[in-house]
Every structure is written in C-alpha cells, then in structure tokens.
C-alpha cells in the first residue's frame, strides 16, 4: 500500500523576512496596543466623536490577531 506524502513548500522571501523581524517583538506588545486602541476608542466616544471611536475600536481585533500570528511563528517557526 502506498502512502501519500504532500509536496514540501517553503515561505516566500517577503513572508520569511516579515516573520523574522516580527518575531523580535515581544508578544505582549500586541496585547497592549490592542488595549490602547480600546482606551482611545472609549475616550473618543466620550468626546462625542462616535465615528472616530468606531474606527479606532476596530483596530483591537486586528492587533490581537497579529499577536496570535506572531506567537504561532515564534513557537512553530515559519518553515
């Protein structure tokens, strides 16, 4: 019986370079930036700038996902 082995693939040079550089950042940086964007959003909302508050508040999930990606690359590596 034959077993199927998927072909190996490597990351491109751009992805590899980005991962090497972002791996140098501490993981909690992304958490603090996300919390900062939430605080900034709350401040803007209290100032009556609702549209700006919504815009800035939507940054938090992006920063958290970037932090998760950063953590995965640190633990598992890019290749």
C-alpha positions in Angstrom: 0.0 0.0 0.0 1.3 3.4 -0.9 1.1 6.4 1.3 0.6 9.9 0.0 3.2 12.5 1.1 2.2 16.1 0.3 4.8 18.1 -1.5 7.0 20.3 0.6 6.7 24.0 0.2 8.5 27.0 1.6 7.6 30.5 2.5 8.4 33.3 0.1 11.2 35.7 0.9 8.9 38.5 1.8 6.9 36.4 4.3 10.1 34.9 5.8 11.6 38.4 6.2 8.5 39.8 7.9 8.3 36.8 10.2 11.9 37.1 11.2 11.5 40.8 12.0 8.2 40.5 13.9 9.5 37.5 15.9 11.8 40.0 17.6 8.8 41.9 19.0 7.6 40.8 22.5 4.2 39.1 22.3 2.6 41.3 24.9 3.2 44.3 22.7 0.3 43.4 20.6 -1.9 43.0 23.6 -1.0 46.4 25.0 -1.5 48.1 21.6 -5.0 46.4 21.4 -5.9 47.6 24.9 -4.6 51.1 24.0 -6.8 51.2 20.9 -9.8 50.3 23.0 -9.0 53.0 25.6 -8.5 55.5 22.8 -11.8 54.4 21.3 -13.6 54.9 24.6 -12.0 58.3 25.0 -13.2 59.4 21.5 -16.7 58.1 22.3 -16.8 60.2 25.5 -15.7 63.2 23.5 -18.7 62.7 21.2 -16.6 61.6 18.2 -18.6 58.4 17.6 -17.4 57.7 14.0 -13.7 58.1 15.0 -14.3 55.9 18.1 -15.7 53.1 15.9 -12.8 53.3 13.5 -10.2 53.2 16.2 -12.1 50.5 18.2 -12.0 48.2 15.2 -8.2 48.1 15.3 -8.1 46.0 18.5 -9.1 42.6 16.9 -6.5 43.2 14.2 -3.8 43.8 16.7 -4.8 40.7 18.7 -4.8 38.5 15.5 -1.4 39.9 14.6 -0.2 39.0 18.1 -1.6 35.5 17.7 0.2 35.1 14.4 3.4 36.4 16.0 3.1 33.8 18.8 2.5 30.9 16.4 5.5 31.9 14.3 7.7 32.1 17.5 6.5 28.7 18.7 6.3 26.7 15.5 8.6 28.7 13.2 7.8 29.7 9.7 9.1 26.6 8.0 
